[in-house]
């Protein structure tokens, strides 16, 4: 699964969790009961009525005084109940306003979080579009090592991408990883082999690094290149170099003779090739037939 898709999925899950937590905390506060003050008043009035009843029963007050006090208590009850109802109405109005404010705040918080996420998504781009752009950069030969490596995870048979990775490694001075990339390119190329230019690059790197473990692969790619282009000068020189590295002097001389045949008399490199060919012929004579 694509790493970018996993990243965005994780971010959106975190966003959903954050939104849920914030909205729940904003909305969970509940207003006090609308009839709390009224209940408290009623309880106080009942207690006062019980006290008057007890005093009447104990003879502490006369029936006439009891009636007067009870009438006064009823009047107070009516007055205070009305005031309590007004206070409860005010509490209810404030509670409703608080609920509206909480709902509005929750909406603003949610909108901000979603807006930030959507804006980031739009600014950075969708994961699939970002990956498509990276793949396009690889196909156009302008991708860096990271993008090429990611592309090759999904396209391990793309020979040109492996060669491009080798180029980037060489540019960075990383010869060993570059050689590994060329080996993978050669494996992906199959029986047809690498293109001549890539085969030459591969063999040049192998012989420059003097890596015996890659000699066979380099020889094979050069042989395939010469099969397609028998007179390719670079391929002939590398074939001769490979033969020399293994002490196959006669084969090396044959490759350089063919190379010399294709050179013009005015070619500035002709003298060097002739001297090298002469030295190889002497070594071939010293080694004798094989």
WOVEN-V819460 format. One record per pair of residues at least 4 apart in sequence whose ideal C-beta (glycine too) atoms are under 6 Angstrom apart, sorted by the first residue. I is the first residue (numbers start at 1). J is the second residue. D is the distance in Angstrom with one decimal. If there is no record, write none. Layout:
i:I j:J d:D
i:I j:J d:D
//
This chain:
i:1 j:6 d:5.9
i:4 j:127 d:3.6
i:5 j:127 d:4.8
i:8 j:127 d:5.3
i:15 j:117 d:5.2
i:19 j:110 d:5.5
i:19 j:113 d:5.4
i:22 j:109 d:5.1
i:23 j:27 d:6.0
i:23 j:106 d:4.7
i:24 j:28 d:5.8
i:26 j:102 d:5.3
i:26 j:105 d:5.5
i:26 j:106 d:4.5
i:27 j:102 d:5.7
i:27 j:106 d:5.8
i:31 j:95 d:3.2
i:32 j:36 d:5.6
i:34 j:88 d:5.3
i:34 j:92 d:4.9
i:35 j:39 d:5.6
i:37 j:84 d:5.1
i:37 j:87 d:5.5
i:37 j:88 d:5.9
i:38 j:84 d:4.7
i:38 j:88 d:5.7
i:41 j:80 d:5.6
i:41 j:84 d:4.9
i:45 j:77 d:4.9
i:48 j:73 d:5.8
i:52 j:69 d:5.7
i:55 j:60 d:4.1
i:55 j:61 d:4.9
i:56 j:61 d:5.7
i:56 j:66 d:4.6
i:61 j:65 d:4.5
i:61 j:66 d:5.0
i:76 j:80 d:5.8
i:77 j:81 d:5.8
i:111 j:115 d:5.8
i:114 j:118 d:6.0
i:115 j:119 d:5.9
i:120 j:124 d:5.8
i:125 j:129 d:5.0
i:125 j:130 d:4.7
i:134 j:147 d:4.6
i:135 j:151 d:5.6
i:137 j:142 d:5.2
i:137 j:143 d:4.1
i:137 j:147 d:5.9
i:138 j:143 d:4.3
i:138 j:148 d:5.6
i:138 j:151 d:4.5
i:138 j:161 d:5.7
i:141 j:164 d:6.0
i:143 j:147 d:3.9
i:143 j:148 d:5.0
i:145 j:168 d:4.9
i:148 j:161 d:5.9
i:148 j:164 d:5.8
i:148 j:165 d:4.6
i:151 j:155 d:5.8
i:151 j:161 d:5.8
i:152 j:156 d:5.8
i:152 j:161 d:5.4
i:157 j:188 d:4.9
i:159 j:185 d:5.2
i:159 j:188 d:4.8
i:159 j:189 d:4.9
i:162 j:181 d:5.3
i:162 j:184 d:4.9
i:162 j:185 d:3.5
i:163 j:185 d:5.0
i:163 j:198 d:5.0
i:165 j:181 d:4.4
i:166 j:178 d:4.6
i:166 j:181 d:3.8
i:166 j:182 d:4.8
i:169 j:174 d:4.3
i:169 j:177 d:4.6
i:169 j:178 d:3.6
i:169 j:181 d:6.0
i:170 j:178 d:4.7
i:174 j:178 d:5.9
i:175 j:209 d:6.0
i:179 j:205 d:5.7
i:182 j:202 d:4.3
i:186 j:194 d:5.9
i:186 j:217 d:5.5
i:186 j:221 d:5.7
i:189 j:193 d:5.4
i:189 j:194 d:5.0
i:193 j:221 d:5.5
i:193 j:224 d:3.3
i:194 j:198 d:4.1
i:194 j:199 d:4.4
i:194 j:221 d:5.2
i:196 j:225 d:4.3
i:196 j:229 d:5.5
i:196 j:232 d:5.8
i:199 j:221 d:3.9
i:199 j:222 d:5.8
i:199 j:225 d:4.2
i:200 j:234 d:4.6
i:200 j:235 d:5.9
i:202 j:218 d:5.9
i:202 j:221 d:5.6
i:203 j:218 d:4.1
i:203 j:222 d:5.1
i:203 j:238 d:4.4
i:204 j:208 d:5.9
i:206 j:211 d:5.6
i:206 j:214 d:4.5
i:206 j:218 d:4.0
i:207 j:241 d:5.2
i:214 j:218 d:5.7
i:219 j:242 d:5.0
i:222 j:235 d:5.5
i:222 j:238 d:5.3
i:222 j:239 d:5.0
i:225 j:235 d:4.6
i:226 j:230 d:5.6
i:226 j:235 d:5.1
i:231 j:262 d:5.1
i:233 j:259 d:5.9
i:236 j:255 d:5.1
i:236 j:258 d:5.7
i:236 j:259 d:4.1
i:239 j:255 d:4.5
i:240 j:252 d:4.4
i:240 j:255 d:3.8
i:240 j:256 d:4.8
i:243 j:248 d:4.1
i:243 j:251 d:4.1
i:243 j:252 d:3.8
i:244 j:252 d:4.7
i:249 j:280 d:5.6
i:249 j:283 d:4.7
i:249 j:284 d:3.7
i:249 j:287 d:5.4
i:250 j:284 d:5.0
i:252 j:280 d:5.1
i:253 j:280 d:4.8
i:253 j:281 d:5.3
i:253 j:284 d:5.5
i:256 j:277 d:4.3
i:260 j:273 d:5.5
i:263 j:267 d:4.4
i:263 j:270 d:4.9
i:269 j:273 d:6.0
//
